């Protein structure tokens, strides 16, 4: 899957930065897990599950972002911003829990500080965006992103 262009000044730049940050978080978690557990990582199912959750979120967020960039419509942009924002929030929570399982003391504080630096999602008014999406659905009377939705760029 191609990566979105680097952040610039467009309507989805916050989402692009969040996706890039989420990718870094996934790599940070994998690296920390390898250092903490080495060959016994396969025994740490809870840690692996949380890392998988982060990586699944990265996939979903990047997919939504790439579709919005391709479609270029207001509604696709709104949907992508909601998906990316929600995925970034879940990734942060999963990362905090996973790091706490793998480290403690000063090492944990250092890793949490790195997490905070890497994953700085821009504030997104998801309430307003979700209302816009709901309004479009009600106006059209159908899912606004399907093949039958040329008006909304579906």
C-alpha positions as CSV (number, residue, x, y, z in Angstrom):
1,X,0.0,0.0,0.0
2,X,1.5,3.4,-0.9
3,X,2.2,5.8,1.9
4,X,0.4,9.2,1.9
5,X,2.5,12.2,0.9
6,X,4.4,13.9,3.7
7,X,2.3,16.5,5.7
8,X,2.0,19.9,4.2
9,X,-0.8,22.4,4.5
10,X,-3.9,20.5,3.3
11,X,-7.1,19.5,5.1
12,X,-5.8,16.1,5.9
13,X,-2.3,17.0,7.2
14,X,-3.2,16.4,10.8
15,X,-4.4,12.9,9.8
16,X,-1.2,12.3,7.8
17,X,0.9,13.2,10.8
18,X,-1.2,11.0,13.1
19,X,-0.8,8.0,10.7
20,X,3.0,8.6,10.5
21,X,3.1,8.8,14.3
22,X,1.1,5.6,14.7
23,X,3.5,3.8,12.4
24,X,6.4,4.9,14.6
25,X,4.6,3.8,17.7
26,X,4.1,0.3,16.2
27,X,7.8,0.1,15.5
28,X,8.7,1.4,19.0
29,X,6.4,-1.2,20.6
30,X,7.9,-4.0,18.5
31,X,11.5,-2.9,19.2
32,X,10.8,-2.6,22.9
33,X,9.1,-6.0,23.0
34,X,12.1,-7.6,21.3
35,X,14.5,-6.0,23.8
36,X,12.3,-6.9,26.8
37,X,11.5,-10.5,25.8
38,X,13.8,-11.6,23.1
39,X,13.2,-15.2,21.9
40,X,10.4,-15.5,24.5
41,X,8.3,-12.8,22.9
42,X,5.9,-15.5,21.5
43,X,5.0,-16.4,25.1
44,X,3.7,-12.8,25.7
45,X,0.3,-13.1,24.1
46,X,-1.2,-10.1,25.7
47,X,1.6,-7.8,24.6
48,X,1.5,-9.2,21.1
49,X,-2.3,-8.7,21.0
50,X,-2.0,-5.0,21.9
51,X,0.8,-4.5,19.4
52,X,-1.4,-6.2,16.8
53,X,-4.2,-3.8,17.8
54,X,-2.0,-0.8,17.1
55,X,-0.9,-2.2,13.7
56,X,-4.5,-3.0,12.7
57,X,-5.3,0.6,13.6
58,X,-2.5,1.9,11.5
59,X,-3.8,-0.1,8.5
60,X,-7.4,1.1,9.0
61,X,-6.3,4.7,9.5
62,X,-3.9,4.7,6.5
63,X,-6.6,3.0,4.3
64,X,-9.2,5.7,5.2
65,X,-6.6,8.5,4.6
66,X,-5.6,7.1,1.2
67,X,-9.2,6.7,0.1
68,X,-9.9,10.3,1.2
69,X,-6.9,11.6,-0.7
70,X,-7.9,9.7,-3.8
71,X,-11.6,10.7,-3.7
72,X,-11.0,14.3,-2.6
73,X,-14.5,14.9,-1.4
74,X,-15.5,16.7,1.8
75,X,-17.3,13.6,3.2
76,X,-14.3,11.4,2.5
77,X,-12.1,13.9,4.3
78,X,-14.5,14.0,7.2
79,X,-14.7,10.2,7.5
80,X,-10.9,9.9,7.3
81,X,-10.4,12.4,10.0
82,X,-12.8,10.6,12.3
83,X,-11.2,7.2,11.6
84,X,-7.7,8.4,12.0
85,X,-8.5,10.3,15.2
86,X,-10.2,7.3,16.8
87,X,-7.4,5.0,15.7
88,X,-4.8,7.3,17.2
89,X,-6.6,7.4,20.5
90,X,-6.8,3.6,20.6
91,X,-3.2,3.3,19.6
92,X,-2.1,5.6,22.4
93,X,-4.0,3.7,25.0
94,X,-2.7,0.3,23.7
95,X,0.8,1.6,23.6
96,X,0.7,3.0,27.2
97,X,-0.7,-0.3,28.5
98,X,1.9,-2.3,26.5
99,X,4.8,-0.2,27.6
100,X,3.8,-0.5,31.2
101,X,3.8,-4.3,30.8
102,X,7.3,-4.3,29.3
103,X,9.1,-1.6,31.4
104,X,9.1,0.2,34.7
105,X,10.7,3.1,36.5
106,X,12.8,5.5,34.6
107,X,12.8,3.3,31.5
108,X,9.0,3.4,31.4
109,X,8.9,7.2,31.9
110,X,11.4,7.6,29.1
111,X,9.3,5.4,26.8
112,X,6.1,7.2,27.7
113,X,7.8,10.6,27.0
114,X,8.9,9.2,23.6
115,X,5.3,8.1,22.9
116,X,4.0,11.5,23.8
117,X,6.5,13.1,21.4
118,X,5.8,10.7,18.5
119,X,2.0,10.6,18.8
120,X,0.7,14.1,18.9
121,X,-2.7,14.0,17.3
122,X,-4.2,17.3,16.3
123,X,-7.4,18.1,18.0
124,X,-10.4,17.0,15.9
125,X,-14.0,17.9,16.5
126,X,-15.3,14.4,15.7
127,X,-18.8,15.3,17.0
128,X,-19.2,17.9,14.2
129,X,-17.6,15.6,11.6
130,X,-19.9,12.7,12.6
131,X,-22.9,14.9,12.4
132,X,-21.9,16.0,8.9
133,X,-21.6,12.4,7.9
134,X,-25.0,11.5,9.4
135,X,-26.6,14.5,7.7
136,X,-25.2,13.3,4.3
137,X,-26.5,9.8,5.0
138,X,-30.0,11.1,5.9
139,X,-30.0,13.5,2.9
140,X,-29.1,10.8,0.5
141,X,-31.1,8.1,2.3
142,X,-28.3,5.6,1.8
143,X,-24.6,5.0,2.6
144,X,-22.8,8.0,1.1
145,X,-19.7,6.2,0.0
146,X,-21.0,3.4,-2.1
147,X,-20.8,2.9,-5.9
148,X,-24.3,4.4,-6.1
149,X,-23.2,7.7,-4.6
150,X,-21.6,9.8,-7.4
151,X,-22.8,13.0,-5.7
152,X,-20.6,12.3,-2.7
153,X,-17.7,10.9,-4.6
154,X,-18.3,7.3,-3.6
